[in-house]
């Protein structure tokens, strides 16, 4: 059945009738559209179909977004540009569920903004770090609980439960050939759990985390380039902000591809690392606790390790989670991420 986007849009409290709806981006998780209303040629809104297979409780996810953005709006000079604005349905709800069981949401389009697809220079890494730092600063005093929109996200104890079961199951009959790679995981298990225990105990505080920290999820002013806000807030949850930093370091600092078969190309760039951390601290340093500062570097090791585990676990399971382009793809990913991990460990051991 073809979805009538105009009918969906009419369910929301727009300032006018939608007259033009066109796709935005490639839609790896959600389907996203720009919406223009009558009398205007520039987009006014963004309409999204939220993927309820990835996010099982879309209303709870939207409640997270509405409460956090409302908190940010009370602290910034330009509330319509410095955070997202959720548009309610005509019934006052945060999202609309259609007859096919799909969930839809609308937010205001932030005009005069631009984004970047990647950060491939230290200057861009600094901008990305500043973007995350500013987001964390604005929500540093938000103390309400948030719904867990993705179960066990970056929780290494949860991942080890999955890992142990995958080894026991050996669904693809590959465990016997992976003794070296499995050793990589097991030799660091205790260290990773020691870190996570500090999160569980509250020694490392729980805060609002974005959980998708690539630079394309930050908007900048199209004229002067200053930072506007964080977008794509679907994955926001309560966890340690070190998860956000670590995820960024894993992607920003890698000199090779995530699935690079040529391991000689893969390492951690010290220049990108210093730039990202510098940008982040320029906004957030006064708000960090001493233990958060202590673990800034380790955060990259933690998240990269988790990704090594997840790629290898999926290979052991027969490639059921990540899409692959060839039979050994997940094993190549595992080895490339492990090379990055060891490069991080070596650099930070000398820092």
C-alpha positions as a Python dict, from the first residue, in 0.01 Angstrom:
ca = {
    (1, 'X'): (0, 0, 0),
    (2, 'X'): (134, 343, -97),
    (3, 'X'): (131, 584, 195),
    (4, 'X'): (-59, 908, 138),
    (5, 'X'): (195, 1151, 282),
    (6, 'X'): (-39, 1445, 245),
    (7, 'X'): (-300, 1268, 453),
    (8, 'X'): (-38, 1191, 716),
    (9, 'X'): (80, 1554, 720),
    (10, 'X'): (-278, 1675, 763),
    (11, 'X'): (-290, 1500, 1101),
    (12, 'X'): (-38, 1749, 1241),
    (13, 'X'): (-91, 2106, 1357),
    (14, 'X'): (86, 2272, 1063),
    (15, 'X'): (53, 2641, 979),
    (16, 'X'): (-119, 2574, 650),
    (17, 'X'): (-196, 2284, 418),
    (18, 'X'): (96, 2075, 293),
    (19, 'X'): (141, 2136, -81),
    (20, 'X'): (480, 1976, -149),
    (21, 'X'): (638, 1676, 24),
    (22, 'X'): (969, 1538, -99),
    (23, 'X'): (1225, 1287, 33),
    (24, 'X'): (1524, 1401, 236),
    (25, 'X'): (1829, 1177, 260),
    (26, 'X'): (1863, 803, 211),
    (27, 'X'): (1663, 687, 512),
    (28, 'X'): (1874, 407, 660),
    (29, 'X'): (1647, 384, 967),
    (30, 'X'): (1364, 635, 932),
    (31, 'X'): (1195, 769, 617),
    (32, 'X'): (1236, 1146, 613),
    (33, 'X'): (1057, 1413, 406),
    (34, 'X'): (1065, 1790, 365),
    (35, 'X'): (724, 1953, 382),
    (36, 'X'): (623, 2287, 228),
    (37, 'X'): (287, 2445, 310),
    (38, 'X'): (69, 2653, 84),
    (39, 'X'): (209, 2987, -20),
    (40, 'X'): (570, 2896, 52),
    (41, 'X'): (841, 2743, -165),
    (42, 'X'): (1094, 2671, 108),
    (43, 'X'): (1039, 2377, 345),
    (44, 'X'): (874, 2450, 676),
    (45, 'X'): (868, 2107, 840),
    (46, 'X'): (1034, 1767, 848),
    (47, 'X'): (805, 1465, 844),
    (48, 'X'): (945, 1127, 952),
    (49, 'X'): (823, 772, 964),
    (50, 'X'): (986, 640, 1278),
    (51, 'X'): (1111, 283, 1247),
    (52, 'X'): (924, 94, 1519),
    (53, 'X'): (1134, -218, 1455),
    (54, 'X'): (1446, -29, 1568),
    (55, 'X'): (1257, 180, 1826),
    (56, 'X'): (990, -48, 1978),
    (57, 'X'): (827, 232, 2182),
    (58, 'X'): (806, 536, 1955),
    (59, 'X'): (574, 735, 2188),
    (60, 'X'): (830, 698, 2470),
    (61, 'X'): (1108, 802, 2232),
    (62, 'X'): (912, 1111, 2130),
    (63, 'X'): (847, 1191, 2496),
    (64, 'X'): (1224, 1184, 2555),
    (65, 'X'): (1275, 1427, 2266),
    (66, 'X'): (997, 1664, 2370),
    (67, 'X'): (1112, 1690, 2732),
    (68, 'X'): (1480, 1740, 2651),
    (69, 'X'): (1418, 1995, 2376),
    (70, 'X'): (1178, 2185, 2601),
    (71, 'X'): (1457, 2198, 2862),
    (72, 'X'): (1703, 2331, 2604),
    (73, 'X'): (1459, 2593, 2473),
    (74, 'X'): (1444, 2752, 2818),
    (75, 'X'): (1823, 2805, 2811),
    (76, 'X'): (1902, 2938, 2463),
    (77, 'X'): (1861, 3273, 2289),
    (78, 'X'): (1689, 3141, 1974),
    (79, 'X'): (1470, 2844, 2073),
    (80, 'X'): (1349, 2776, 1718),
    (81, 'X'): (1702, 2737, 1579),
    (82, 'X'): (1909, 2612, 1872),
    (83, 'X'): (1719, 2287, 1922),
    (84, 'X'): (1449, 2083, 1751),
    (85, 'X'): (1084, 2187, 1781),
    (86, 'X'): (835, 1900, 1794),
    (87, 'X'): (503, 1970, 1618),
    (88, 'X'): (204, 1806, 1783),
    (89, 'X'): (-79, 1629, 1607),
    (90, 'X'): (-414, 1805, 1591),
    (91, 'X'): (-512, 1581, 1883),
    (92, 'X'): (-218, 1708, 2090),
    (93, 'X'): (-9, 1392, 2060),
    (94, 'X'): (367, 1377, 1993),
    (95, 'X'): (328, 1129, 1707),
    (96, 'X'): (62, 974, 1485),
    (97, 'X'): (5, 602, 1429),
    (98, 'X'): (-141, 521, 1089),
    (99, 'X'): (-369, 233, 991),
    (100, 'X'): (-68, 20, 898),
    (101, 'X'): (89, 53, 1242),
    (102, 'X'): (356, 302, 1133),
    (103, 'X'): (445, 594, 1358),
    (104, 'X'): (493, 944, 1220),
    (105, 'X'): (636, 1260, 1375),
    (106, 'X'): (693, 1618, 1260),
    (107, 'X'): (942, 1881, 1365),
    (108, 'X'): (1008, 2234, 1249),
    (109, 'X'): (1260, 2271, 967),
    (110, 'X'): (1555, 2483, 1087),
    (111, 'X'): (1608, 2739, 813),
    (112, 'X'): (1941, 2890, 725),
    (113, 'X'): (2128, 2584, 851),
    (114, 'X'): (2380, 2345, 701),
    (115, 'X'): (2539, 2016, 798),
    (116, 'X'): (2851, 1823, 702),
    (117, 'X'): (2862, 1464, 581),
    (118, 'X'): (3198, 1385, 737),
    (119, 'X'): (3483, 1524, 941),
    (120, 'X'): (3812, 1464, 762),
    (121, 'X'): (4023, 1750, 898),
    (122, 'X'): (4123, 1847, 1254),
    (123, 'X'): (3922, 2168, 1212),
    (124, 'X'): (3607, 1968, 1141),
    (125, 'X'): (3683, 1727, 1425),
    (126, 'X'): (3707, 2028, 1658),
    (127, 'X'): (3365, 2147, 1535),
    (128, 'X'): (3216, 1804, 1595),
    (129, 'X'): (3359, 1794, 1946),
    (130, 'X'): (3225, 2141, 2018),
    (131, 'X'): (2883, 2035, 1889),
    (132, 'X'): (2863, 1743, 2129),
    (133, 'X'): (3008, 1949, 2412),
    (134, 'X'): (2745, 2219, 2367),
    (135, 'X'): (2465, 1960, 2362),
    (136, 'X'): (2598, 1800, 2681),
    (137, 'X'): (2634, 2144, 2842),
    (138, 'X'): (2275, 2238, 2769),
    (139, 'X'): (2140, 1917, 2922),
    (140, 'X'): (2393, 1892, 3207),
    (141, 'X'): (2125, 1991, 3460),
    (142, 'X'): (1845, 1777, 3313),
    (143, 'X'): (1774, 1523, 3588),
    (144, 'X'): (1456, 1349, 3473),
    (145, 'X'): (1474, 979, 3378),
    (146, 'X'): (1458, 896, 3007),
    (147, 'X'): (1308, 588, 2845),
    (148, 'X'): (1556, 323, 2728),
    (149, 'X'): (1475, 334, 2357),
    (150, 'X'): (1729, 65, 2260),
    (151, 'X'): (1781, -208, 2519),
    (152, 'X'): (2137, -256, 2643),
    (153, 'X'): (2288, 14, 2423),
    (154, 'X'): (2663, 39, 2507),
    (155, 'X'): (2601, -173, 2819),
    (156, 'X'): (2897, -411, 2810),
    (157, 'X'): (2748, -641, 3074),
    (158, 'X'): (2446, -689, 2848),
    (159, 'X'): (2677, -743, 2547),
    (160, 'X'): (2876, -1007, 2734),
    (161, 'X'): (2554, -1194, 2802),
    (162, 'X'): (2486, -1198, 2428),
    (163, 'X'): (2849, -1289, 2357),
    (164, 'X'): (2856, -1586, 2594),
    (165, 'X'): (2535, -1719, 2442),
    (166, 'X'): (2673, -1676, 2090),
    (167, 'X'): (2985, -1876, 2181),
    (168, 'X'): (2773, -2150, 2337),
    (169, 'X'): (2539, -2163, 2038),
    (170, 'X'): (2813, -2149, 1770),
    (171, 'X'): (2535, -2115, 1513),
    (172, 'X'): (2762, -2099, 1207),
    (173, 'X'): (3023, -2347, 1333),
    (174, 'X'): (3297, -2084, 1329),
    (175, 'X'): (3413, -2073, 1693),
    (176, 'X'): (3689, -2333, 1651),
    (177, 'X'): (3863, -2121, 1385),
    (178, 'X'): (3854, -1797, 1588),
    (179, 'X'): (4066, -1869, 1893),
    (180, 'X'): (4289, -1563, 1840),
    (181, 'X'): (3999, -1324, 1786),
    (182, 'X'): (3802, -1465, 2080),
    (183, 'X'): (4116, -1417, 2288),
    (184, 'X'): (4110, -1046, 2201),
    (185, 'X'): (3769, -1020, 2362),
    (186, 'X'): (3835, -1235, 2666),
    (187, 'X'): (4169, -1073, 2756),
    (188, 'X'): (3996, -737, 2805),
    (189, 'X'): (3668, -856, 2961),
    (190, 'X'): (3760, -774, 3321),
    (191, 'X'): (3888, -426, 3232),
    (192, 'X'): (3569, -339, 3045),
    (193, 'X'): (3348, -467, 3325),
    (194, 'X'): (3549, -269, 3580),
    (195, 'X'): (3468, 47, 3385),
    (196, 'X'): (3100, -40, 3356),
    (197, 'X'): (3075, -113, 3729),
    (198, 'X'): (3166, 250, 3789),
    (199, 'X'): (2869, 353, 3571),
    (200, 'X'): (2636, 108, 3746),
    (201, 'X'): (2741, 231, 4090),
    (202, 'X'): (2701, 598, 4000),
    (203, 'X'): (3071, 673, 4051),
    (204, 'X'): (3062, 776, 3684),
    (205, 'X'): (2740, 981, 3663),
    (206, 'X'): (2448, 909, 3436),
    (207, 'X'): (2343, 1196, 3212),
    (208, 'X'): (2152, 1264, 2890),
    (209, 'X'): (2339, 1101, 2601),
    (210, 'X'): (2282, 1151, 2229),
    (211, 'X'): (2416, 812, 2115),
    (212, 'X'): (2473, 900, 1749),
    (213, 'X'): (2752, 1155, 1750),
    (214, 'X'): (2860, 1175, 1386),
    (215, 'X'): (2907, 1529, 1261),
    (216, 'X'): (2608, 1509, 1026),
    (217, 'X'): (2389, 1516, 1337),
    (218, 'X'): (2489, 1874, 1418),
    (219, 'X'): (2362, 2183, 1237),
    (220, 'X'): (2561, 2498, 1171),
    (221, 'X'): (2454, 2843, 1057),
    (222, 'X'): (2473, 2862, 677),
    (223, 'X'): (2605, 3219, 678),
    (224, 'X'): (2871, 3241, 948),
    (225, 'X'): (2920, 2871, 1031),
    (226, 'X'): (2852, 2896, 1404),
    (227, 'X'): (2710, 2593, 1581),
    (228, 'X'): (2331, 2577, 1602),
    (229, 'X'): (2222, 2250, 1758),
    (230, 'X'): (2220, 1872, 1774),
    (231, 'X'): (1961, 1691, 1564),
    (232, 'X'): (1849, 1328, 1515),
    (233, 'X'): (1762, 1284, 1881),
    (234, 'X'): (1585, 948, 1847),
    (235, 'X'): (1857, 757, 2033),
    (236, 'X'): (1871, 987, 2337),
    (237, 'X'): (1884, 794, 2663),
    (238, 'X'): (2028, 814, 3013),
    (239, 'X'): (2383, 680, 3033),
    (240, 'X'): (2737, 805, 3072),
    (241, 'X'): (2838, 1085, 2837),
    (242, 'X'): (3162, 890, 2788),
    (243, 'X'): (2966, 666, 2551),
    (244, 'X'): (2902, 963, 2324),
    (245, 'X'): (3264, 1072, 2330),
    (246, 'X'): (3393, 720, 2271),
    (247, 'X'): (3164, 665, 1976),
    (248, 'X'): (3286, 988, 1821),
    (249, 'X'): (3652, 903, 1878),
    (250, 'X'): (3602, 563, 1715),
    (251, 'X'): (3474, 722, 1395),
    (252, 'X'): (3653, 1059, 1382),
    (253, 'X'): (4005, 934, 1454),
    (254, 'X'): (4021, 623, 1231),
    (255, 'X'): (4267, 677, 945),
    (256, 'X'): (4115, 385, 753),
    (257, 'X'): (3767, 253, 680),
    (258, 'X'): (3560, 73, 940),
    (259, 'X'): (3584, -240, 725),
    (260, 'X'): (3926, -174, 573),
    (261, 'X'): (4088, -499, 452),
    (262, 'X'): (4427, -325, 445),
    (263, 'X'): (4519, -304, 813),
    (264, 'X'): (4824, -93, 735),
    (265, 'X'): (4583, 194, 665),
    (266, 'X'): (4409, 166, 1003),
    (267, 'X'): (4526, 356, 1309),
    (268, 'X'): (4413, 630, 1546),
    (269, 'X'): (4505, 980, 1430),
    (270, 'X'): (4652, 1175, 1725),
    (271, 'X'): (4574, 1502, 1544),
    (272, 'X'): (4205, 1416, 1507),
    (273, 'X'): (4191, 1288, 1865),
    (274, 'X'): (4339, 1608, 2010),
    (275, 'X'): (4114, 1825, 1792),
    (276, 'X'): (3796, 1643, 1889),
    (277, 'X'): (3874, 1642, 2261),
    (278, 'X'): (3980, 2008, 2240),
    (279, 'X'): (3651, 2107, 2078),
    (280, 'X'): (3452, 1909, 2331),
    (281, 'X'): (3632, 2052, 2634),
    (282, 'X'): (3593, 2406, 2499),
    (283, 'X'): (3222, 2374, 2581),
    (284, 'X'): (3198, 2111, 2850),
    (285, 'X'): (3512, 2109, 3066),
    (286, 'X'): (3364, 2304, 3363),
    (287, 'X'): (3072, 2061, 3382),
    (288, 'X'): (3271, 1736, 3392),
    (289, 'X'): (3351, 1547, 3710),
    (290, 'X'): (3713, 1445, 3776),
    (291, 'X'): (3642, 1080, 3695),
    (292, 'X'): (3474, 1172, 3365),
    (293, 'X'): (3786, 1368, 3270),
    (294, 'X'): (4002, 1071, 3373),
    (295, 'X'): (3814, 835, 3140),
    (296, 'X'): (3784, 1060, 2832),
    (297, 'X'): (4053, 874, 2643),
    (298, 'X'): (3943, 532, 2764),
    (299, 'X'): (3594, 600, 2627),
    (300, 'X'): (3726, 551, 2274),
    (301, 'X'): (3885, 221, 2374),
    (302, 'X'): (3562, 106, 2540),
    (303, 'X'): (3334, 180, 2245),
    (304, 'X'): (3580, 45, 1988),
    (305, 'X'): (3617, -273, 2192),
    (306, 'X'): (3239, -309, 2204),
    (307, 'X'): (3228, -280, 1825),
    (308, 'X'): (3499, -547, 1785),
    (309, 'X'): (3287, -773, 2005),
    (310, 'X'): (2966, -703, 1813),
    (311, 'X'): (3117, -760, 1468),
    (312, 'X'): (3283, -1083, 1581),
    (313, 'X'): (2967, -1199, 1759),
    (314, 'X'): (2764, -1144, 1443),
    (315, 'X'): (3020, -1341, 1241),
    (316, 'X'): (2995, -1626, 1492),
    (317, 'X'): (2615, -1609, 1469),
    (318, 'X'): (2619, -1640, 1089),
    (319, 'X'): (2588, -1271, 997),
    (320, 'X'): (2231, -1215, 1114),
    (321, 'X'): (2251, -850, 1230),
    (322, 'X'): (2486, -642, 1015),
    (323, 'X'): (2443, -637, 640),
    (324, 'X'): (2740, -796, 464),
    (325, 'X'): (2876, -761, 111),
    (326, 'X'): (3076, -1086, 110),
    (327, 'X'): (3101, -1393, 340),
    (328, 'X'): (3397, -1272, 551),
    (329, 'X'): (3281, -911, 578),
    (330, 'X'): (3212, -918, 953),
    (331, 'X'): (3548, -1082, 1020),
    (332, 'X'): (3723, -811, 816),
    (333, 'X'): (3533, -551, 1017),
    (334, 'X'): (3639, -722, 1339),
    (335, 'X'): (4006, -716, 1246),
    (336, 'X'): (3998, -356, 1125),
    (337, 'X'): (3832, -237, 1444),
    (338, 'X'): (4076, -439, 1652),
    (339, 'X'): (4365, -269, 1475),
    (340, 'X'): (4210, 67, 1565),
    (341, 'X'): (4163, -52, 1923),
    (342, 'X'): (4527, -150, 1965),
    (343, 'X'): (4637, 180, 1811),
    (344, 'X'): (4424, 368, 2065),
    (345, 'X'): (4562, 159, 2350),
    (346, 'X'): (4920, 224, 2241),
    (347, 'X'): (4870, 599, 2201),
    (348, 'X'): (4688, 648, 2530),
    (349, 'X'): (4938, 436, 2722),
    (350, 'X'): (5200, 699, 2634),
    (351, 'X'): (4980, 1006, 2679),
}
